Amino acid sequence: MKTLLALLLFVVCSLDGTASAQDVGNWSIDTKSTEYLYAATVNDSGGLLGEFCFLKDNSCAWLLGMATACNQGASYPVLANSDAGAIQLQVYCDGQLENGLFRYVFTEFAAIDDLVKKSSKIGFAVPLQSDQFRVVRFLTKGAVPALTIMRGAAERKSGSDATSDQEL
């Protein structure tokens, strides 16, 4: 899984409107790669939220990229709040990207997937040291059709259901 997540470094850095991506609402989709596909959104601060599917392993993961530093390998609690409700989630830190963002992997695929699909906007509060919080917000307009397009392409390319989450 580490090798697959290392590929995300390339993916996140390429979310700049390259020719292979298409937009649906606030989301960008890339279904042309033979290694990985994604449906993701970027906020005004450059933070990233998206689902990335890795065809070789038939696995998908929800990822959050933000400026808040983390220790690689550590797990952190995150409060997700949206117009559809609030839930506590866990994320796994997968290190820092070349663009300066830190990559967090959600450990509860179905919970974050459900919340994103039901929301028009979503925010994440991450506890910091000294009783402070960092909050990142994303618009989710277009998430459902973007995810449907990306997952359909992932299933066709992998020849099986590539939307099931993997234990990280």
C-alpha positions in Angstrom: 0.0 0.0 0.0 2.9 2.3 0.6 3.9 2.1 -3.0 0.4 3.0 -4.1 0.2 5.9 -1.7 3.6 7.1 -3.0 1.9 7.4 -6.4 -0.5 9.9 -4.8 2.4 12.4 -4.6 2.3 12.6 -8.4 -1.5 12.7 -8.5 -1.9 15.5 -6.0 0.7 17.6 -7.7 -1.0 17.1 -11.1 -4.4 18.4 -10.0 -3.7 21.7 -11.8 -6.1 21.3 -14.7 -4.1 18.9 -16.9 -5.6 17.8 -20.1 -6.6 14.4 -18.7 -8.9 15.8 -16.0 -12.5 16.8 -16.4 -14.5 19.0 -14.0 -17.9 18.2 -12.5 -19.1 21.0 -10.2 -16.3 21.6 -7.7 -14.6 18.3 -8.4 -12.0 17.2 -10.9 -11.9 13.6 -12.3 -9.1 11.7 -14.0 -10.2 8.4 -15.5 -7.5 8.1 -18.2 -4.7 6.6 -16.2 -4.0 2.9 -16.3 -2.6 3.0 -12.7 -4.9 5.2 -10.6 -8.0 7.2 -11.0 -9.4 10.0 -8.8 -12.3 12.3 -8.1 -11.1 15.2 -5.9 -11.8 18.8 -5.0 -9.4 21.6 -4.0 -10.4 24.4 -1.7 -9.3 28.1 -1.8 -6.3 27.4 0.5 -5.0 24.6 -1.7 -6.2 21.7 0.5 -7.4 18.6 -1.2 -10.2 16.1 -0.5 -10.8 13.1 -2.8 -11.2 9.5 -3.5 -8.3 7.8 -5.3 -8.6 4.3 -6.8 -5.5 2.2 -7.5 -6.2 -0.3 -10.3 -3.4 -2.7 -9.6 -4.7 -3.5 -6.1 -8.4 -2.9 -6.8 -8.5 -0.5 -3.8 -9.7 3.0 -3.2 -9.0 5.4 -0.4 -10.4 8.8 0.7 -7.5 11.2 1.2 -7.2 14.7 2.7 -4.2 16.9 1.8 -3.6 20.0 4.0 -0.9 22.2 5.4 -1.2 20.8 9.0 1.9 18.8 9.8 1.6 15.3 11.0 4.0 12.4 12.0 4.2 9.7 9.3 2.5 6.6 10.5 0.5 8.2 13.3 -3.3 8.2 13.5 -5.3 11.3 14.4 -8.9 12.0 15.3 -10.8 14.4 12.9 -14.2 16.0 13.4 -16.1 16.1 10.1 -18.9 18.6 10.1 -21.3 19.2 7.2 -24.8 20.3 6.4 -25.7 16.6 6.5 -24.4 16.0 10.0 -21.2 15.6 12.0 -19.1 12.6 12.8 -15.7 11.7 14.4 -13.3 10.0 12.1 -9.7 8.8 12.2 -7.0 9.6 9.7 -3.6 8.0 9.1 -0.7 10.3 8.3 1.1 9.2 5.2 3.8 12.0 5.2 4.5 15.2 3.4 4.1 15.8 -0.3 6.6 17.8 -2.4 4.1 20.7 -2.6 4.2 21.1 1.2 0.9 19.5 2.0 0.6 16.6 4.3 -1.4 13.5 3.2 -4.0 12.0 5.5 -5.8 8.7 4.7 -9.3 8.2 6.2 -9.5 4.9 7.9 -13.3 4.6 7.7 -14.1 4.6 4.0 -17.8 4.1 4.2 -18.4 6.9 6.8 -16.5 9.6 4.9 -18.0 8.4 1.6 -21.5 8.6 2.9 -21.0 12.1 4.5 -19.4 13.6 1.3 -22.3 12.2 -0.9 -25.0 13.7 1.4 -23.4 17.1 1.8 -23.1 20.3 -0.2 -20.1 21.4 1.9 -17.9 19.7 4.5 -15.3 20.8 7.0 -12.7 19.0 9.0 -11.4 20.1 12.4 -8.0 18.6 13.3 -6.8 19.1 16.9 -3.4 20.7 17.3 -1.1 21.2 20.3 -2.1 23.7 22.9 -5.9 23.1 22.7 -6.1 24.7 19.2 -7.8 23.3 16.0 -7.1 23.6 12.3 -10.2 23.7 10.1 -10.3 23.0 6.4 -13.5 23.3 4.3 -14.5 22.0 1.0 -17.5 22.4 -1.4 -18.9 19.1 -2.4 -21.1 20.2 -5.3 -20.7 17.6 -8.1 -19.2 14.9 -5.8 -21.9 12.3 -6.5 -21.6 12.4 -10.3 -17.8 12.8 -10.1 -17.5 9.7 -7.9 -20.0 7.8 -10.1 -18.0 8.5 -13.2 -14.6 7.7 -11.6 -15.8 4.5 -9.9 -17.5 3.3 -13.1 -14.2 3.8 -15.0 -12.3 2.1 -12.2 -14.6 -1.0 -12.3 -14.3 -1.2 -16.1 -10.5 -0.9 -16.1 -9.9 -3.3 -13.2 -12.5 -5.8 -14.2 -14.0 -5.9 -10.7 -15.5 -3.7 -8.0 -12.6 -1.3 -7.3 -14.6 0.8 -4.8 -14.2 -1.3 -1.7 -11.9 0.1 0.9 -8.7 -1.6 2.0 -7.3 -1.9 5.5 -4.4 0.6 5.7 
